[in-house]
Amino acid sequence: MRALVLDRVEEYHDIASLVEAKAEKNRDRIAFRFPQGSLSYRAVAQEAARAAYGFDRAGIRENDRVAVLLFNTPEFILSWFGLNHRGSVMVPLNTGLKGEILRYELADAAPRGLVIDLRLWPQFEPLRSVLDIPHVWIADPSRCGAPLPPGTRPFSELTESETEFPKATRRPWDPAAIMYTSGTTGPPKGAIIPHEQYLRTAVEIGQRSRLSPESVLFSALPLFHCNAQEMTGLTAFLNDLTAAFDERFSASGFWESARRYGATHVSLLIAMINVLYKQPVRPTDRTHAVRTALTAGAGREIWPEFERRFGVSIIELYGMTECGCTTLMNPPEAVRVGSVGKPLGFVEAAVVDDQDRPVPDGERGELVVRPSVPFSMFSGYLNKAEQTVDAWRNLWFHTGDYVTRDAEGYYYFVDRKKDVIRRRGENLAPYDVESVMNQHPAVFETVVVGVPSPLGEEDVKAFVALRPGARAEPKELFEFCAERLPFFMVPKYIEFIDEIPKTANQKAQRYLLRGRRGENEYDREVLGVVLRRP
């Protein structure tokens, strides 16, 4: 296979400049493939410039924010690139959000517009009257066969004019997006992502991904996450390749989708790895062109057998929204099983104790990182100066994750220092679940923890102390949560407890609860509570 001569990120200072340059170079080559259809490089640039004109005509100006509540569809790409072409800022939101969490993120971001899939309208409509969002565009309502809600316009209106908006001047430090990431003791935080972070991450991933001119990058991860945006979308685009997306992950159909798209590279999170591995062995397990799997969470035990069974080579990595979807990554010529790799070229990393003192190789400590290239990490948390300063204390970004490092500079993930729960590729804060469960009239107090899941990562467990004299059926509490929380936040287990163990300063002692399995524990699935996904 021919090696690919990779582009240098220094040629491009912002996403819109990248889109223009690649359209001129690649013209009718397919840039993005979706179940709904394909977009060539030329079409992406043309439609993005027209969308920018449509946004401008509606009153969206430089640095204005527009929220995007979309599945993996062409409209996501055109919204993203169109807003950047206008000089505006995309705010991609998790399609599973609803209720108070969705209201909070929209209120915090204060967007002047929203692009939303009609299938998600029931989640937004109850909040519309309490939010000040002047413009709402519906993505391709014809797919749903339903009329437009009152006061909205079709997304196609943004691109119907043949007028292309002149590309706005953007600098490496200007914000391109605001992506929400869960905290541990409060509401979600909006990480401000500059153009340089997007571009720098994509070029570094390309350098460690064994790309060739024939490579096709495929993902079934949602585009509202940095993983699909940067690791698949921008990495392919920057390197003149094709990126393909499914709308959602299907364990039984994943390899068939990869075969249909002609994928050579896939991106997998830990739950996906485990679910694929636990599928029945099929004669078609290797009837695809995939040769490289970029993974986050490939355990040492599964790793070699996964490679043998599916005919792929794993390149394990580590990342998070704030410091690029990839921060550490195995060198392709020297992959070390069990390791998340070494820092990328724009990153300095260290392992420290609770006082930020370096710990010896082989000893557990918190991973801290900082950029060696200006603006290659997030610019701070929107509206949260105090949290920004705390995250960057002593001039290092604190990841909240425990790691070790060996003498050769390879890092190994150990555990999460933060209380954040990692479930099926989603980071969720106990605070968000607890605040909803505590609204139930019978509940006095709730503590939510992550417990090991047989699929990898964690399941959500809620310890519930009821009000004196109150009663509540566990099924009722599960259903209460299902009505008010995104599906991925609804607890898998509820255990009733007489009293929450606390420290002297009244903080819940979560570590005492994580390993507890009492007789009053109830399983949502055993009780037959079915979660509805959007």
N, C-alpha and C positions, 0 to 999 in steps of 0.2 A: 504493500500500500504506500502510495506516495505521501511524503510528509507535507504538511501545510506550512507555507511561509506566512507567519502570523503578522497581522497589522500591529503597529505601535499606537498605543492610546494617545501619545503626545500629538498625533495628527488631528485629534478631535477634542474640542473644548466643551462641547455640550451635545446632548442627544440629537437635537435637530440638525446640527452640522453633520453628525454621523449619518443620519438618514438621507440627507441630500447627497453626500459623497457616495454612499453605497448605491443609491438609485442610479446615479450617473455611471457607476462602474458596472453594475449587475443587471440593470434594466429589467428584462422580462424573466429573469431567474426567479424561482419561487422562494420567497422569504419565509412565509408562514403558512402552515396548513392546519385547518380545523375540520371537524366533521361537516361544518356548514359550507366549506369552500376554502380556496387558497387566495393568497395575496402575493403578487410579485413585488420585487423591490421598487420598481417604478410606481406601481399602484399604491404602495404604502406611503411613499413620499408625496404623491399627488393627492391622495385622499386625506392625509394628515394636514397638508397645507390648506385644503378646502375646509376641513373641520376647524382649523385655526381661524379661518375667515368666518365660519358659522359661529364659533364661540365669541369672536370679537363683535360680530353684528348683534349678538345677544347682550353685549355689555361686559363680557369677561375680559379683564385687563391683565397686564403683567403682574405676576405674583398673586393674582386672585387664585383661590382654591376651588376646585371642582371635585366633588366626591364621585367615586365610581363603584357601583354595586352590581357587578357583572360576573357571569360565569366565563369560562374560557371560550370566547367568541371573537370574531374579527373586530367587533366594536370596542373591545378592550384595548387592542393594539392602536386603533385609530384614535380613541380617546386619549390614551397615554401620549402618543407621539404628536397628536394634534394640539394638546395642551402645552407640551414642551415647545412646539413650533411657535405657539402664540406667546410663549414666555410665562405661562401660567403653571400651576402646581397641581398635580394629580394626588387625590387622597383615595387610594384603593381600600375598600372595606370588605371584611369577611362576609361572604354570602350567607353564612349561618347566623349572623347577628339579628337580634330582634329585641323588642322591649327596651328596658332601661339602658342596656349596654349600647345598643344601636343609637338611642337618643343621645347618650352621653358623648359618643365619639363624633356624631354629627354636630352637636352643639359646641364641642371643644374645637373642632376644625373650622367651624363657621364658614362652610363653603358657600359660594354664590350660585352654584349649580350642582345638579346631581344627574348622572347618567345611570339608569337602572334597568335591569331586565324585568319585563312585565311579570314574569313568574315570581319575582321577589316583591312585587307591589304590596301584597297583604302584610308584609313585615314593616313596610315604611308608612303605609297609609294612616294607621292610627296615630303616628307621630307628627304628621304633616302640619297639624294646626298649632303645634307648640314649637316648631322650628321655622326659622326665617331663611328659606332657600328659594330665591326668586325664580330660578329656572330649573325645570325638570324635563329631561329627555328620556324617552322610552326606546330601548334598543330593540329594533326589528319586531314590532308587535304582531306582524303577520305570522311569525312562527307560532304564536299562541292562539291565533284566530279570535282574539278578543279586542274590543274597542279600546281606544286610548282613555285613560282616566281623565276626568275634567281638569283643565288647567295645565295639561302636559303637552309635549310635542314629540313627534317621532325623531329618533336619532338621525334618520335619513335627511331630515331638514338641515342638519349641520353641513352636509356635504353636497346638497343639491345644486348649489351655485358652482359654476366653473371657475370662479374667482379664487385664486390662491393667495393666501395672506403672506406678505413678506416675512421671512424668518426673523424672529426677534433675536436681539443680541443677548446671549446668555454667557455667563462666565463660569469657570469650574466650581466656584463656591456658591453659586445661586442654587436655590432649592428646586429640585425636579419633582419630588414627591414627599408626602408625609405618610409614613406607614406606622400603624398602631401596633404596639407590642405590650404584652401584659406585664404589669408590675406585680409585686408580692404583697404589698401592704396598702394599696390604693387602686384607684381606677387605672385603665390602660393609658399608656403614654404614647404620644405621637412623635416618632423619631423623624427628624427633618433630614432628608436624604439629598445631598448635593449632586449635581451632574457628575462631578469627578468620581464620586464613589461608584456610581453605576458603571462608568466606563472603565475605571481602574480594575474593578472586580472582574468584569467580563474579560478583559485582556489577560489577566493573571490566570483565570480559570482555563482559558483557551491554551495557555502555555503548558498546562499540566494535564491536558485531557486526551492526548494522543490523537489530535485531529488530523484529517486529511482532506483534500479537496472534494472527496465524495461523501464526507460525513453528513449525517442527518441526526439532529438532536431531538429527542422525544421526551415529553413529560406529561404525566397525568395529574400533576400537582396544580393547585389553583393559581391563576395569574395574580391574584391579590397578594400573594406571598412573594418575598424577594427571591426565593429559590427559583421559581418558574420564570420570573422576569429576567434575572441576571444570569443564572446558570444555563438556562436553555435559550430564552429569547434573545437577549443581548449578545451572549457569547456566539451564537450562530450568526446573528446579523453582522457583528463586527468582523467576523471571519468569512463572510461571503457564502454562508451555508444556509441550510433550510432548518427551521424549527417547526416541530409538529406538536400539537396539543390535543389531548382528549378532554372532554368536559369534566370527567371525574374518573377516579381510579376504580378499576374492576379487576379483582384478582384473577377471575376466570378468563377475562378477555384481554389482559394486559399484553401478553406476548403476541397475541393475534393482532392487536392494534400496532404494536411495534413492527411486526412483519408487514402489515398493510402500508404503513408509512415509509417503509424502507429504512427504519431507524438503525443507526450504528452506535448511538450513545443514548443512555437513559439516566434519569435522575430518580433516586429512591431514598425514602426515609425509612427508619427502623421498622415501623409497623408494616409498611409495604413489603420490606424484605422478608419479615417473618411470615406474613400471610402468603406471599408467593411460595415460600419454601414449604409451607404446610399444605399447599394444594396437592391433590393426587398427582403422582408422576404420570406424565403423558408422553406419547411418542413425539409430540410436537414441541416439547420443551426447548429444543435447540433449533427448530426450523424458523430461524429469523436471522437477521444480519447484525444483531447487536453484538458488539465486541467489548464495549466499555460501559461499566455501570458506576456512575458517580454516586456515592452513598454516604449517608450520615446515620450511623448506628449499626453497621455490620459487625455483629459480635464475633469475637475470635473463634467461637465454637462453630458458627454457621459459615463463616467467610469462605474457607477452602471448598467445602462441599457445595455451596451455592454456585461458586465459579464452575465447578466440574459439571454440575447438573444442567446449568443453563448456558454453558459455553461462553461465559463472559469473564472479563478481568475487572476486579473491583479496585477503584481508587477512592479510598475513604477520606473524608474531610470533616471540618468543623466550622461552623459559622453562626452568625445571628444578625438580625436586622440592623442593629446599630453599627456593626463593624464589617458590613458586607456579608452576603449570604455565605461566603467562604472566606475564612480568615486563616485557617490552617488546612493544609492539603498534602497528601503524600506525593513525593516526586514520582512521576510515572516510571522513571528508570530504576527506582529503588523503593518500591512499595513495601511497607512493613506491616504484616498482618497484626491486627489489634490496635494499631496506632491511627490517630487522626492526622498524622503528618507533621509537617514543619510550617512555620509562618510563610505566607505569601510575600512577594517582594515589597509590598507597601506597608508591611506590618512588623513592628517589634513586639515580642511577647516575653513574658516572665511568669514565674510561679512564686507566689508570695504567701506569707502567713497573715494572720488577722491584723497585724501592725504594718503590713506592706513591706516586710523584710523578705528578701529572697530566701528560698529554702533550697537545700541541696538536691541534686539530681536524685530521682528515685523516691523523694519524699512528697507526700500529698500537700497541695496548696491550691490557692485560688489562681485561676488563669487571669492575668491582666494583659491588656494590649494597648498599643498606641500607634498612630500612623507615622511612617517615615516619609510619606508623600503628603503634602498639604491637601486637605479637603477630601481625603480618600476614606474618611469615616463620617458618621453622622454629625450634624452641626449642633445637636442638642435636642431636648424634648420641648415640643410646642407648649407654651404657657406654663412651663414647669422649670424655672430657673434653679430652684433648690435641688430638685432631683437630678438635674444636669450636673450641677457642681458635685453632688455626692457621688454620682457614677464616675466622674473624672477626678476623684480625689487623688492628690499627689501626682497629678498629671498622667495617670494611667486610667483607661477604661476598665472597670471591674465587671467581669462577665457573670460573676455569681456561680461559677462552675469550678468544681475541684478537678484537678488534673495532676499527673506526674510527667516528668520529662526524663529521658534517658541521656546517657553520656554523649550520644550522637545527635542530640537535638530533636529527637522525635517526641511528640506529645501523646499522652494516653488519657482519655476521658475516664473519670472515676465516678463522679456523682454531682448532683446539683446542690450548691450551697444555699441557693435561694429556695423559697417555698413554692416557687412557680411549678405547676404541674405540666408535664409534657404528655399529651394524649393524641395519638394518631396524627402526629405532625403539627398539632396545635399547641401553642403555649397559652395556658390559662391561669389566672390568678385566683387563689382561694377566696379572696375578697369578693370577687364578682358573684360567686356561687353563694357564699355565706350571706351577702346582703339581700339576695332574693329569698333564700330559705327563711331568713329571720323575719320576713314579712308575713309568714303564715301565723295566724292568730294563736295556734297552739304551741309555737316554738318560742322557747326562751333564749336559746343561744345555739349557734352552730359552729363547728370547726371542720374545715374541709382539708383533706390531705390526699396525696397521690399514693397509691399502692401498686405493687408490681402487677403487670398485666401479662397473661400468657402469650399475648401477641407482641410483647415488647413495649417499651416505654411504660406508661402508667394508666391505671383507671382511677376515676374520681370516687372517693369515699367521703361521706358526710357523717360526722358524729353529732347527734342532735340531743340536746337537753330540753325537755318540754317544760312549759310553765307549770307551777304547782297546781295539781288537780286537773290538768288538761290531758286530753287523749288525742291521738292522731294515728290513723292507719298508715303503715308505710307506703302502700300503693297510692294513697291520697297525696302523700308528700312527693312521691316520684312524679305524679301527674301534675301537681302544682308547679314543680320545676320545669317539666316539659312544656308547659304553657308559657313560661316566662323566660326561659334560657335557650341559647343556641343548643342544638342537639349535642354538640361535643362537650358541653359543660354540664349536662344533666348527670348526676351521680349514678354510678353503676351499683354502689352499695350505700345503704343507710344503716347506721347502728345507733340505737337509742342508748343514752348514757345518763346516769343520774347527775353527774357533775363534771364539767370540763376541768381537767388538771391545769393549774396555772402557776406561774412564777410569783415571787413576792410583789412584783410590780404589775401583776394581773395580765401578763401575756400568756396566751395559750401555749402549753408545752406540747407542741405538735410531735416532737420526736417520741414522746411516750405513747402516742396514738397510732403512729404509722404501722407498727407491727401487731397491733391488737386485733383479735378476731373474736368478738364476744358472741354469746348465744342470742343476743338481740339484733344480730346483723341480718339484713334483708337484701336480696339480689333483685335488681329491677327486672332483669330478663326472666327470672324464675316466676316473678309475679305477673308476667305478661304485659308489661308496660312497653308499648311500641313507640319509638321515636320517629317523628316525621322529619325527613330531610328536605331542604328546598330543592 
